[in-house]
Amino acid sequence: MESQGPNITHRAGERPVPGQAQMQRDGLVNQPSDTQNQGQENNFLQQTGDSVKNMAQGATTIAQGAVQGVSNVAQGTALGAANIAQGAADAVKNTLGKNSPDNLSAY
């Protein structure tokens, strides 16, 4: 099978191909540096970490709102139940005549 492009390898005991060092150097110069790649990776990881933190903060806010909503419903339910009970007690008193001015002095 024939190779695609020039063979720029150098084996021990063989003479290097003229221009081989220049070709290898050019290949290395044109590649992004490891430092640049690490910088991009660190930036990506930082952005991902920030996004995860933002999502967690949003979830916390939602949970706090849900807890507050449940608390408000419970308070409203208790107040409503107390009002119903008071209304029922007042209705029974009125039916029995306990709140009439004539009967108040007897008790």
C-alpha positions as CSV (number, residue, x, y, z in Angstrom):
1,M,0.0,0.0,0.0
2,E,1.5,3.3,-1.0
3,S,1.6,6.1,1.6
4,Q,-0.2,9.3,1.2
5,G,2.2,12.2,1.4
6,P,5.9,12.3,2.2
7,N,7.5,10.0,4.8
8,I,9.3,12.3,7.3
9,T,10.4,9.7,9.7
10,H,14.0,9.1,10.4
11,R,15.4,5.8,11.5
12,A,18.7,5.3,13.2
13,G,21.5,4.8,10.7
14,E,19.7,6.5,7.9
15,R,20.4,9.9,6.6
16,P,17.6,12.4,7.2
17,V,15.6,13.7,4.3
18,P,16.5,17.3,3.4
19,G,13.9,19.6,4.8
20,Q,12.6,17.0,7.3
21,A,13.4,19.0,10.4
22,Q,11.8,22.1,8.9
23,M,8.6,20.1,8.0
24,Q,8.4,18.7,11.6
25,R,9.0,22.1,13.1
26,D,6.3,23.6,10.9
27,G,3.9,20.9,11.9
28,L,4.5,21.6,15.6
29,V,4.3,25.4,15.2
30,N,0.9,25.1,13.4
31,Q,-0.6,22.9,16.1
32,P,-2.4,24.6,19.0
33,S,-0.3,24.5,22.1
34,D,-1.2,22.3,25.1
35,T,-1.5,25.4,27.2
36,Q,-4.1,26.9,24.9
37,N,-6.0,23.7,24.9
38,Q,-5.9,23.5,28.7
39,G,-7.1,27.1,28.8
40,Q,-10.1,26.3,26.6
41,E,-10.8,23.2,28.7
42,N,-10.6,25.1,31.9
43,N,-12.9,27.8,30.5
44,F,-15.4,25.2,29.4
45,L,-15.3,23.5,32.8
46,Q,-15.7,26.9,34.6
47,Q,-18.7,27.8,32.5
48,T,-20.2,24.3,33.1
49,G,-19.6,24.7,36.8
50,D,-21.3,28.1,36.8
51,S,-24.3,26.8,35.0
52,V,-24.7,23.9,37.4
53,K,-24.5,26.4,40.4
54,N,-27.1,28.6,38.7
55,M,-29.4,25.6,38.2
56,A,-28.9,24.6,41.9
57,Q,-29.7,28.1,43.1
58,G,-32.8,28.1,40.9
59,A,-33.9,24.8,42.3
60,T,-33.4,26.1,45.8
61,T,-35.4,29.2,45.1
62,I,-38.2,27.0,43.7
63,A,-38.2,24.7,46.7
64,Q,-38.3,27.7,49.1
65,G,-41.3,29.1,47.2
66,A,-43.0,25.7,47.4
67,V,-42.4,25.5,51.1
68,Q,-43.7,29.0,51.6
69,G,-46.8,28.3,49.5
70,V,-47.6,25.1,51.4
71,S,-47.2,27.1,54.7
72,N,-49.5,29.8,53.4
73,V,-52.1,27.1,52.4
74,A,-51.9,25.5,55.8
75,Q,-52.3,28.8,57.6
76,G,-55.3,29.7,55.3
77,T,-56.8,26.3,55.9
78,A,-56.5,26.6,59.7
79,L,-57.9,30.1,59.7
80,G,-60.8,29.0,57.4
81,A,-61.5,26.0,59.7
82,A,-61.5,28.3,62.8
83,N,-63.9,30.7,61.0
84,I,-66.2,27.8,60.1
85,A,-66.1,26.5,63.7
86,Q,-66.8,30.0,65.1
87,G,-69.7,30.4,62.6
88,A,-71.2,27.0,63.6
89,A,-70.9,27.9,67.3
90,D,-72.6,31.2,66.7
91,A,-75.3,29.6,64.7
92,V,-76.0,27.0,67.5
93,K,-76.1,29.9,70.1
94,N,-78.5,31.9,68.0
95,T,-80.7,28.9,67.5
96,L,-80.9,28.2,71.2
97,G,-81.3,31.8,72.0
98,K,-78.1,32.1,74.0
99,N,-77.2,35.4,72.5
100,S,-80.5,37.1,73.1
101,P,-80.5,40.0,75.6
102,D,-83.1,38.3,77.8
103,N,-81.0,35.2,78.2
104,L,-77.6,36.8,78.8
105,S,-78.3,37.9,82.3
106,A,-79.4,34.3,83.3
107,Y,-75.9,32.9,82.5
